[in-house]
Each structure stands twice: as C-alpha cells, then as structure tokens.
Amino acid sequence: MNGHRKVWAEADTRREAVGLALNEIARVRRARAAETAERRVNILGLTPVAVEADTDDAPEDVDEGSSVATDPVTAAFSAMFEDAYLEAKRTRQAALAAAAAYAAHLIRPHLPTAAVLTVDVTNGGLRAVLDTDRKTFWYAPACPVGLDDATVEEVEDLMSDALEFGADEKSLEEAGWQNPGAYDDTYDLELPQQ
C-alpha cells in the first residue's frame, strides 16, 4: 500500500495466503470506516443509533412509517440534509421578503399608498397594485396613470427572480403571499409598511 510492502498473511499455499490477505485488508478497511463514521458523528454532535440485526427485535418505540433506526453515517447525512433544507427554506423566505421590500421601494415613489401587489407567479408579471383598502388603483397592462413601463419591468424582473426559489403554493403562503381565489396563478403580496 502506498509504495510500502507489507506481509498481510502467511499460509502454505498461494491461494490461501491471498484469501487471508484479502480478509485482513477488508478488516482494516472496515475498522477505518467505523472510525471515520464515529468521527463524523462526533463532529456533528449526534448520538449514534443502535442498529438491530433482526427486525423482530426492533425497539417498540420506532415507528416503521416515520423513522427507522439507522447507522451513524446515515444519521449524519440525514442531519446534514435536514439542516441544509431548513436553511434553504429560511433563505427562500428571506429572498421573498427582500423582494417585497425592494418592490415597495420601487413602486411607492409613483404610488405612495401602495399596500398590495397582485403578481402572476408563473412569470412574475405585475397584474395590479392595491391600496390599504384593497382597492385597485393601478392594473396591467394598460392603466393610463401610476407606473411607468420601466418601473413595471423592473418589478416584474425582480418578482421573476424571487419566484425562481419557490413558487409553489406552500412556500408562497409560508412567505405571506395569499391567493385571492380569482385565478390560480395570481397571488397577493402585502408590501411592508413604509
């Protein structure tokens, strides 16, 4: 290994020596793998879960439908995924909240009492701007007053970018978007207070 010779096994026949050597190499690799798994579990601060050899002897408190006792490496990967998933979810909500604040900043110089945007979540299209009483005072595509085309385009680009991180119903509702029910693909986004 690594350019160094080592006698892994001795036997009367070459075949027997090779078999014993392969068994010894496998034993060393299993031991190293177990040490690596233990270090990873310790680094992540996890408690190892005992694995039952026979399914009939499985602990009674383990629900077969929700979670199963597993080895430390699998538990470590599971924990890493859960942490990454929760962080991604928080980041997605932060991105949607930042987009709402930025949109408010772009729109309020033109429409100071803007409180709610109606957005087409399939493409980020701005459909309407509502006041605090939820009355429409700007609408797409041809409202004669309120927002200039450059501002509308900038808001739509912003919404499109923000929605790339999750435009499904659950993620939008978790971020405070509401579907008024008139159309499936339009959601109302409350703008933050001034």
Secondary structure by P-SEA (a helix, b strand, c coil): cccccccccccccaaaaaaaaaaaaaaaaaaaaaaaaaaaaaaabbbbbbbbcccccccccccccccccccaaaaaaaaaaaaaaaaaaaaaaaaaaaaaaaaaaaccccccccccccccccccccccccccccccccccccccccccaaaaaaaaaaaaaaacccccaaaaaaaccccccccccbbbbbbccc
